[in-house]
Amino acid sequence: MERLVADHQDSVGESPLWHAAEAAWYWVDIEGCALRRWRDGRLRSWPLAERIACLALHAEGGLVAGLESMLVHLRPRDDGGLAMAPLATVDHALQGMRFNDGRCDRAGRFFAGTMLRDMAAAAPAGALYRLDGCGLSAPLVDGLIVPNGLAFSPDNRTMYLSDSHPTVRQVWAFDLGDSGRPANRRLFVDMNQHPGRPDGAAIDIDGGYWVCANDAGLVHRFRPDGRLDRSIEVPTAKPSMCSFGGARLDELLITSIRPAGDTSATAGAVFITRPGTQGLPEAPWRP
């Protein structure tokens, strides 16, 4: 495993995304209110006025992003400019909430969860929403503290979702029909039986579920039947999300978190490894 950007550290690195048309990696620093891009050995950043938590490709160019109170269309420019257009706003259940984990399913529908920024409050105020051509849905799953781990099976018939709060630490599977409404919620993995909390995740071509084990310095791979297949070590305690990319989709990019007071050289760094399998192309959101 190697660091992608040797001298770069995020406060809360999240949502790595491979942009094949640009041959570039994007990700965000939530608390740093920044969009990042790594291309041709160069890091570029775009500041935002509020926290940015999740990303997806937009079919018309640019990116879909989840901020604090809205979903937006971003068009980053090489001159440092960042065009932004609102796509949808959400009425949060409480003050002090924001979007968290989000990504598109295979059909190009953007799913994103919300959470209270104060994790210590352990408030189950978060919900999962879907943005499609009809706009933003009503909450599809509610009662979440820290929604995370969104991923979709290769055939798009199964959606995975976790709650990474220390009091929950579970990953669920849902049936996902043509309507894009998750149903038949069931326990997929109880991370209380494994090291770490279930943070961001990705799916490989065989349906394996790769999930960052926050606080344990690991990335676990679970088989489609929920059995732990293997774990890889990350040289920092708090890996936050992983994603497949690269020209052959055989690279796994891993973002991480730098807790307050942590002065280690790897906390908040971005890592890349080749785990011996391939991922699937990320579907763009289609308005």
ZAMARGU-4260 file (C-alpha; in steps of 0.2 Angstrom, whole numbers, plus 5000, padded with zeros to 4 digits):
<rodrens>
0) 5000/5000/5000 | 5006/5017/4996 | 5001/5035/4999 | 4993/5044/4984 | 4999/5061/4990
5) 5014/5060/5001 | 5013/5077/5009 | 4994/5079/5010 | 4982/5076/5025 | 4963/5079/5027
10) 4954/5082/5042 | 4940/5071/5037 | 4944/5063/5020 | 4929/5055/5012 | 4920/5049/4996
15) 4934/5044/4984 | 4928/5044/4966 | 4936/5038/4950 | 4932/5049/4935 | 4937/5039/4920
20) 4935/5052/4907 | 4947/5063/4916 | 4958/5049/4922 | 4957/5057/4939 | 4953/5054/4957
25) 4941/5065/4967 | 4937/5065/4985 | 4932/5078/4999 | 4938/5084/5015 | 4922/5086/5025
30) 4928/5097/5039 | 4940/5106/5028 | 4925/5111/5016 | 4935/5106/5001 | 4934/5096/4985
35) 4950/5087/4980 | 4957/5081/4963 | 4972/5070/4960 | 4977/5069/4942 | 4994/5067/4933
40) 5003/5068/4949 | 4996/5084/4955 | 4984/5089/4968 | 4971/5102/4966 | 4958/5109/4979
45) 4942/5119/4977 | 4936/5127/4993 | 4917/5128/4997 | 4907/5139/5009 | 4900/5124/5018
50) 4904/5106/5022 | 4905/5094/5007 | 4902/5075/5011 | 4899/5064/4996 | 4901/5064/4977
55) 4895/5056/4961 | 4897/5058/4943 | 4885/5069/4933 | 4880/5063/4916 | 4881/5081/4909
60) 4898/5084/4916 | 4905/5088/4933 | 4899/5081/4949 | 4884/5078/4961 | 4889/5083/4979
65) 4880/5082/4995 | 4883/5098/5006 | 4875/5102/5023 | 4857/5107/5017 | 4857/5103/4999
70) 4863/5092/4984 | 4872/5102/4971 | 4879/5101/4953 | 4898/5105/4954 | 4908/5110/4939
75) 4927/5112/4945 | 4938/5122/4933 | 4956/5121/4931 | 4958/5140/4934 | 4952/5137/4952
80) 4934/5142/4949 | 4920/5131/4955 | 4902/5133/4947 | 4888/5127/4958 | 4870/5124/4954
85) 4857/5118/4967 | 4848/5101/4963 | 4838/5099/4979 | 4836/5105/4997 | 4832/5094/5012
90) 4822/5099/5027 | 4833/5091/5041 | 4824/5085/5057 | 4836/5095/5068 | 4848/5109/5067
95) 4866/5106/5064 | 4864/5091/5052 | 4872/5088/5035 | 4873/5075/5022 | 4885/5061/5024
100) 4889/5045/5013 | 4881/5045/4996 | 4883/5037/4979 | 4874/5032/4963 | 4866/5015/4960
105) 4869/5006/4944 | 4854/5015/4937 | 4861/5032/4940 | 4850/5036/4955 | 4859/5046/4968
110) 4857/5040/4986 | 4863/5050/5001 | 4861/5049/5020 | 4860/5063/5033 | 4866/5064/5050
115) 4868/5076/5065 | 4886/5083/5065 | 4887/5081/5084 | 4890/5062/5084 | 4891/5062/5103
120) 4873/5066/5104 | 4869/5049/5096 | 4853/5056/5089 | 4844/5044/5077 | 4839/5059/5066
125) 4847/5054/5050 | 4838/5047/5035 | 4842/5040/5018 | 4836/5050/5002 | 4836/5046/4983
130) 4838/5059/4970 | 4832/5055/4953 | 4824/5063/4938 | 4808/5066/4948 | 4818/5076/4962
135) 4822/5071/4980 | 4812/5057/4988 | 4804/5057/5005 | 4815/5048/5018 | 4818/5030/5012
140) 4826/5024/5028 | 4825/5034/5044 | 4831/5032/5062 | 4849/5032/5057 | 4863/5040/5068
145) 4878/5040/5055 | 4872/5032/5039 | 4887/5025/5029 | 4893/5010/5019 | 4882/5013/5004
150) 4885/5001/4990 | 4875/4992/4976 | 4877/4974/4970 | 4883/4971/4952 | 4866/4967/4947
155) 4859/4982/4957 | 4846/4971/4965 | 4854/4973/4983 | 4858/4989/4992 | 4870/4990/5007
160) 4869/5003/5020 | 4877/5004/5037 | 4876/5014/5053 | 4894/5017/5059 | 4890/5025/5076
165) 4899/5016/5090 | 4882/5011/5098 | 4876/5003/5082 | 4890/4996/5070 | 4879/4986/5059
170) 4878/4984/5040 | 4861/4980/5032 | 4856/4973/5015 | 4840/4979/5006 | 4831/4973/4991
175) 4832/4986/4977 | 4818/4985/4964 | 4816/4995/4948 | 4807/5008/4958 | 4823/5012/4968
180) 4814/5010/4984 | 4824/4999/4996 | 4814/4985/5005 | 4816/4969/5015 | 4829/4976/5027
185) 4840/4962/5035 | 4856/4961/5044 | 4871/4958/5033 | 4886/4960/5044 | 4886/4964/5063
190) 4902/4973/5065 | 4901/4971/5084 | 4909/4954/5079 | 4923/4962/5070 | 4937/4975/5073
195) 4931/4993/5068 | 4916/5002/5064 | 4908/5001/5047 | 4912/5017/5037 | 4912/5019/5018
200) 4912/5004/5006 | 4913/4998/4989 | 4908/4983/4978 | 4920/4972/4967 | 4915/4963/4951
205) 4911/4947/4961 | 4899/4956/4973 | 4912/4957/4987 | 4908/4971/5000 | 4924/4981/5004
210) 4921/4992/5020 | 4933/5003/5029 | 4934/4997/5048 | 4936/5014/5056 | 4946/5014/5072
215) 4954/4997/5068 | 4965/5002/5053 | 4958/4989/5042 | 4948/4987/5026 | 4937/4971/5027
220) 4930/4961/5012 | 4914/4952/5015 | 4907/4939/5003 | 4889/4941/4997 | 4883/4929/5010
225) 4890/4940/5024 | 4905/4930/5028 | 4922/4939/5031 | 4934/4934/5017 | 4949/4944/5021
230) 4956/4960/5029 | 4970/4972/5023 | 4979/4984/5034 | 4979/5002/5032 | 4994/5012/5040
235) 4982/5024/5050 | 4969/5020/5063 | 4954/5028/5054 | 4951/5023/5036 | 4935/5032/5031
240) 4930/5026/5013 | 4936/5016/4999 | 4933/5015/4980 | 4939/5006/4965 | 4946/5015/4950
245) 4961/5017/4939 | 4962/5012/4920 | 4958/4994/4924 | 4947/4997/4940 | 4960/4987/4950
250) 4965/5000/4961 | 4957/5003/4978 | 4958/5021/4985 | 4956/5024/5003 | 4953/5040/5012
255) 4956/5043/5030 | 4952/5054/5045 | 4965/5065/5056 | 4958/5066/5073 | 4961/5082/5083
260) 4978/5081/5091 | 4984/5067/5080 | 5001/5072/5073 | 5006/5056/5065 | 5011/5057/5047
265) 4998/5045/5040 | 4982/5051/5049 | 4971/5060/5036 | 4982/5053/5021 | 4975/5045/5005
270) 4981/5028/5001 | 4981/5017/4986 | 4983/4998/4984 | 4979/4984/4972 | 4969/4971/4981
275) 4969/4958/4967 | 4952/4961/4961 | 4942/4974/4951 | 4928/4986/4954 | 4914/4991/4943
280) 4912/5008/4934 | 4903/5021/4944 | 4886/5026/4935 | 4883/5044/4933 | 4868/5053/4940
285) 4856/5056/4926 | 4843/5071/4928
</rodrens>
